[in-house]
Amino acid sequence: MSHAQAVPAYGLWPLVVLNSAIFIFFAFSFFKPRSRRDWRTLGSFSAFVVALFTEMYGFPLTIYLLSGWLQARYPGVDFLSHDAGHLWFRLLGFDGDPHWNPIHVLSTVVIVSGFFLLSASWRVLYRAQTEGRLATSGPYARVRHPQYVAFVVIMLGFLLQWPTLVTLLMFPVLVAVYVRLAHREEREAARGFGEEWSRYAEQTPRWFPRPLRRVESSLLS
């Protein structure tokens, strides 16, 4: 067992606060909430992030709850070390530094991609709202709710990187919240934009983009 594996890596509450603040600030910067609905969306994502980093650096609830099974399956492994806390790394039998295993690298790519999508979506939506028109370009030309998709993608990336029982339970609840908010926004858009919204909704999937899809030029003008 290496020295890094033997050193406990929990009870680091300043790291919990710091990392939570950094990612919540990133989300705030890229999402820029304006309405009560926006703040509710950011708040639910923030709760997910705090729960994640609490287990990552503060109190490893998942490790404690699964300790009997983990010790029986992996005798001699100190699961209170930070490296062993990367459960996908351990369960899938990877060797070496867990921060460079394929799952961790993939999770980083997914998280960064989610933040880029969030930022790109906000720019399009902000311009459209400022001009009083429907957002149909950029990410909105591919799906109707790219900002919610971005939040889900970011959370999936975190679940790949550091799965916990709490965040696994929170994830479907937050997805359901975003779906509900999306349907509410669609009803408001239908009242505000009428036939233009109907044409856009008919052509544009709600969540999953169609391959090589193109939006009618009339919607992009």
C-alpha positions in Angstrom: 0.0 0.0 0.0 1.4 3.4 -1.0 1.8 6.3 1.4 -0.8 8.2 -0.6 -3.3 5.4 -0.1 -2.6 5.1 3.6 -3.2 8.7 4.5 -6.9 9.5 5.4 -8.2 12.2 3.1 -11.5 13.2 4.8 -12.5 15.8 7.3 -11.1 18.5 5.0 -13.9 20.9 5.3 -12.1 23.9 3.9 -11.7 21.9 0.7 -15.4 21.1 0.7 -16.2 24.8 0.9 -13.5 25.9 -1.6 -14.4 23.3 -4.3 -18.2 23.8 -3.9 -17.7 27.6 -4.2 -15.6 27.2 -7.3 -18.0 25.0 -9.2 -21.1 27.0 -8.1 -19.4 30.2 -9.2 -18.6 28.6 -12.6 -22.2 27.6 -12.9 -23.3 31.1 -11.9 -20.9 32.7 -14.3 -22.0 30.5 -17.3 -25.7 30.4 -16.4 -26.2 34.0 -15.1 -29.6 33.4 -13.4 -32.1 36.2 -13.8 -35.5 34.8 -12.9 -36.7 32.9 -9.8 -36.8 29.8 -12.0 -33.2 30.3 -13.0 -32.2 30.7 -9.3 -34.2 27.5 -8.5 -32.3 25.7 -11.2 -28.9 26.9 -9.9 -29.9 26.2 -6.4 -30.7 22.5 -7.1 -27.4 22.1 -8.9 -25.6 23.8 -6.0 -27.1 21.3 -3.6 -25.8 18.4 -5.8 -22.3 20.0 -5.8 -22.2 20.5 -2.1 -23.4 16.9 -1.4 -20.7 15.6 -3.8 -17.8 17.5 -2.3 -19.0 16.8 1.2 -18.4 13.1 0.5 -15.3 13.7 -1.5 -13.4 15.6 1.2 -15.6 15.9 4.3 -17.5 12.8 5.4 -17.4 9.6 3.2 -21.0 8.5 3.9 -21.0 6.1 0.9 -17.8 4.5 2.0 -19.1 3.9 5.5 -22.4 2.5 4.3 -20.7 0.1 1.9 -17.6 -0.6 4.1 -18.6 -4.2 5.0 -19.1 -5.1 1.3 -16.0 -3.2 0.2 -13.7 -4.7 2.8 -15.0 -8.2 2.1 -14.3 -7.7 -1.7 -11.1 -5.8 -1.3 -9.3 -6.9 1.9 -6.4 -4.7 2.9 -7.5 -1.6 1.0 -7.8 1.5 3.1 -11.0 3.0 1.7 -10.5 6.1 3.9 -7.7 7.2 1.6 -8.5 9.6 -1.2 -7.2 7.3 -4.0 -9.3 4.4 -2.8 -12.3 6.7 -2.6 -12.4 6.7 -6.4 -14.9 3.8 -6.5 -15.0 3.3 -10.3 -11.2 3.1 -10.3 -11.4 0.3 -7.7 -14.5 -1.5 -8.9 -13.4 -1.7 -12.5 -9.9 -2.9 -11.6 -7.8 0.0 -12.9 -4.1 0.3 -11.8 -1.9 3.4 -11.3 -3.0 6.9 -10.5 -6.8 7.1 -10.3 -6.8 10.6 -11.5 -5.5 9.4 -14.9 -7.7 6.3 -15.4 -10.1 6.4 -18.4 -13.2 6.9 -16.3 -11.7 10.0 -14.5 -10.4 11.5 -17.7 -13.8 10.9 -19.4 -15.6 12.5 -16.5 -13.4 15.6 -16.8 -14.2 15.9 -20.5 -17.9 15.5 -19.8 -17.9 18.2 -17.0 -15.9 20.7 -19.1 -18.2 20.0 -22.1 -21.2 20.7 -20.0 -19.9 24.0 -18.8 -19.1 25.0 -22.4 -22.6 24.1 -23.5 -24.1 26.0 -20.6 -22.1 29.1 -21.5 -22.9 28.9 -25.2 -26.6 28.4 -24.4 -26.8 31.4 -22.1 -25.3 33.7 -24.8 -27.9 32.8 -27.3 -30.8 33.0 -24.8 -29.6 36.3 -23.4 -29.5 37.9 -26.9 -32.9 36.5 -27.8 -34.5 37.7 -24.5 -32.9 41.1 -25.0 -34.4 41.4 -28.5 -37.7 39.9 -27.5 -37.5 36.9 -29.9 -37.4 33.2 -29.6 -34.0 31.5 -29.1 -33.4 29.2 -32.1 -29.8 29.4 -33.0 -26.6 27.9 -31.6 -27.3 25.1 -29.2 -31.0 26.0 -29.4 -30.9 24.9 -33.0 -30.2 21.3 -31.8 -32.4 21.0 -28.7 -35.0 23.1 -27.1 -33.5 23.1 -23.6 -29.7 23.1 -23.9 -29.1 24.8 -20.6 -30.9 22.0 -18.7 -29.1 19.4 -20.8 -25.8 21.1 -19.8 -26.6 20.8 -16.1 -27.5 17.1 -16.5 -24.3 16.5 -18.5 -22.2 18.2 -15.7 -23.9 16.1 -13.0 -23.3 12.9 -15.1 -19.6 13.8 -15.3 -19.4 14.2 -11.5 -21.2 10.9 -11.0 -18.6 9.3 -13.3 -15.8 10.8 -11.3 -17.0 10.3 -7.8 -20.3 8.4 -7.4 -22.0 8.6 -4.0 -25.3 7.2 -2.8 -26.6 10.7 -2.0 -25.8 12.2 -5.4 -27.1 9.0 -7.2 -30.4 9.5 -5.3 -30.4 13.3 -6.1 -29.7 12.9 -9.8 -33.1 11.5 -10.9 -34.9 14.0 -8.7 -33.0 16.9 -10.2 -33.6 15.6 -13.7 -37.3 15.4 -12.9 -37.2 19.0 -11.7 -35.5 20.2 -14.9 -38.0 18.3 -17.0 -40.9 20.0 -15.1 -39.3 23.4 -15.5 -38.8 22.8 -19.2 -42.4 21.9 -19.8 -43.5 25.1 -17.9 -41.1 27.2 -20.1 -42.6 25.6 -23.2 -46.1 26.5 -22.2 -45.0 30.1 -21.7 -43.2 30.2 -25.0 -46.3 28.8 -26.8 -48.4 31.6 -25.3 -45.8 34.2 -26.2 -44.7 33.2 -29.7 -47.7 31.1 -31.0 -47.1 29.7 -34.5 -43.4 30.5 -34.4 -43.0 28.3 -31.3 -45.1 25.5 -32.9 -42.8 25.4 -36.0 -39.7 25.4 -33.8 -40.9 22.7 -31.5 -42.0 20.5 -34.4 -38.5 20.7 -35.9 -36.4 20.7 -32.7 -36.1 17.8 -30.3 -36.6 18.6 -26.6 -33.6 16.8 -25.2 -31.6 14.7 -27.7 -30.4 16.3 -31.0 -31.0 14.6 -34.3 -27.8 13.8 -36.3 -26.9 16.5 -38.8 -30.1 18.3 -38.1 -30.7 21.7 -39.8 -33.1 24.4 -38.7 -35.1 26.2 -41.3 -33.5 29.5 -42.3 -36.7 31.3 -41.3 -36.2 30.4 -37.7 -32.5 31.4 -37.7 -33.1 34.9 -39.1 
